[in-house]
Amino acid sequence: MESLLALLRAAGDPSRLRLLFLLANAELTVSEITEIMGQSQPRVSRHLRLLCDAGFLERMKEGAWVFYRATDRDDAGQLSRAFATLINPDRDLILKDDLKRLAQVREARARQAARYFAANAAQWEKIRALHVPETEVESSVLRLLRHARLDQVLDAGTGTGRILELLSPHLRRGIGIDSSPEMLAIARDRLAKAGILNCQVRRGDVYRLPFADATAEDGFDAVIFHQVLHFLDDPQAVIREAGRVLRGGGRILIADFAPHLLEFLRNDYAHRRLGFSNAEVESWFRTAGLKPTTMESFAAPSAVQGLSVVIWVGELIAVPRARESGAAA
Ligand SMILES: C[S@@+](CC[C@H](N)C(=O)[O-])C[C@H]1O[C@@H](n2cnc3c(N)ncnc32)[C@H](O)[C@@H]1O
């Protein structure tokens, strides 16, 4: 009872409840929270500290930025989920405003990233090759995916369509989704020039995939995020969304960076996150109902210090019952 009371005391304040509500909906930095709540930074930091100490929040320091999000573990996780269901923003003007400003902050970020991709679409292949030991990663992607059924595959954040090109001989139908028309134009051109007929790309948002819920039997066999998640403000939400369109036994493959400290990638390359730890990726998988099955890492090439690539694979253990009557992708 003592620990429950301590949790309730920590949450029992209007600003801290607002914070819990916000951080159950998004992963945010202190300056973003300050902007959304309209409170001074010291005040916000004090509330954040209290909530972190109580176990309600996870704090991730990455270079000059610190991200906060509500935990989904232990009693604190259960309690914040209960708060989230009890709180109705439609009945509370302050929370409604917080959500409106959260949407504005997200839109501003998305516009910034879109400007970057529009400006860099043509030279993306060069940037891509700079970042990673490409051929090694690609052959692992192939090896890890092709031993199981690849009837329908989704390349989320397909960019110039390279991953679809790589996988096309091994799959029946490939779909690439991207939010950037400039990137999609290059991807279409690439697929057409290579004579690839079993893959297509279309405009879409990885937060709201344009597909119905998958069922145990019907849906995507694999969803791939190749160098996409570090641009996004809520990778966990994106993995949950990808899980929604996976058939039972389907897999999510993520290729991204291991944690690093190359702060300039934020300013010059629009990265939001400086890589991900195994623990973080595995917790996304588990939250989405997937079992982490594989982790392979590729040490940084000497020319680009400090950027190691990791491939993580998770497998959907079972499609939730509620989905079993739904339509397929
Ligand atoms: C770094 S590129 C990687 C492209 C490709 N996967 C590759 O490895 O070459 C990231 C891509 O994610 C796309 N992207 C970013 N945010 C997105 C979103 N919310 N929905 C869909 N695509 C998004 C960008 O437009 C960009 O093409």
Ligand as a Chemical Component Dictionary entry (heavy atoms), coordinates in Angstrom:
data_LIG
# 
_chem_comp.id                   LIG 
_chem_comp.type                 NON-POLYMER 
_chem_comp.pdbx_formal_charge   0 
_chem_comp.three_letter_code    LIG 
# 
loop_
_chem_comp_atom.comp_id 
_chem_comp_atom.atom_id 
_chem_comp_atom.alt_atom_id 
_chem_comp_atom.type_symbol 
_chem_comp_atom.charge 
_chem_comp_atom.model_Cartn_x 
_chem_comp_atom.model_Cartn_y 
_chem_comp_atom.model_Cartn_z 
_chem_comp_atom.pdbx_ordinal 
LIG C1  C1  C 0  16.608 8.209  -44.208 1  
LIG S1  S1  S 1  15.397 7.890  -45.338 2  
LIG C2  C2  C 0  15.541 6.130  -45.496 3  
LIG C3  C3  C 0  14.960 5.633  -46.753 4  
LIG C4  C4  C 0  15.110 4.138  -47.030 5  
LIG N1  N1  N 0  14.433 3.319  -46.040 6  
LIG C5  C5  C 0  16.563 3.814  -47.142 7  
LIG O1  O1  O 0  17.094 3.180  -46.239 8  
LIG O2  O2  O -1 17.180 4.192  -48.116 9  
LIG C6  C6  C 0  13.985 8.075  -44.308 10 
LIG C7  C7  C 0  12.709 8.132  -45.085 11 
LIG O3  O3  O 0  11.629 8.149  -44.159 12 
LIG C8  C8  C 0  10.620 8.988  -44.697 13 
LIG N2  N2  N 0  9.743  9.410  -43.611 14 
LIG C9  C9  C 0  10.036 10.224 -42.578 15 
LIG N3  N3  N 0  8.956  10.384 -41.792 16 
LIG C10 C10 C 0  7.956  9.644  -42.355 17 
LIG C11 C11 C 0  6.603  9.392  -42.006 18 
LIG N4  N4  N 0  6.045  9.922  -40.906 19 
LIG N5  N5  N 0  5.875  8.594  -42.810 20 
LIG C12 C12 C 0  6.414  8.052  -43.932 21 
LIG N6  N6  N 0  7.693  8.247  -44.304 22 
LIG C13 C13 C 0  8.461  9.024  -43.519 23 
LIG C14 C14 C 0  11.381 10.131 -45.355 24 
LIG O4  O4  O 0  10.620 10.822 -46.308 25 
LIG C15 C15 C 0  12.576 9.380  -45.949 26 
LIG O5  O5  O 0  12.348 9.019  -47.271 27 
# 
loop_
_chem_comp_bond.comp_id 
_chem_comp_bond.atom_id_1 
_chem_comp_bond.atom_id_2 
_chem_comp_bond.value_order 
_chem_comp_bond.pdbx_ordinal 
LIG C1  S1  SING 1  
LIG S1  C2  SING 2  
LIG S1  C6  SING 3  
LIG C2  C3  SING 4  
LIG C3  C4  SING 5  
LIG C4  N1  SING 6  
LIG C4  C5  SING 7  
LIG C5  O1  DOUB 8  
LIG C5  O2  SING 9  
LIG C6  C7  SING 10 
LIG C7  O3  SING 11 
LIG C7  C15 SING 12 
LIG O3  C8  SING 13 
LIG C8  N2  SING 14 
LIG C8  C14 SING 15 
LIG N2  C9  SING 16 
LIG N2  C13 SING 17 
LIG C9  N3  DOUB 18 
LIG N3  C10 SING 19 
LIG C10 C11 SING 20 
LIG C10 C13 DOUB 21 
LIG C11 N4  SING 22 
LIG C11 N5  DOUB 23 
LIG N5  C12 SING 24 
LIG C12 N6  DOUB 25 
LIG N6  C13 SING 26 
LIG C14 O4  SING 27 
LIG C14 C15 SING 28 
LIG C15 O5  SING 29 
# 
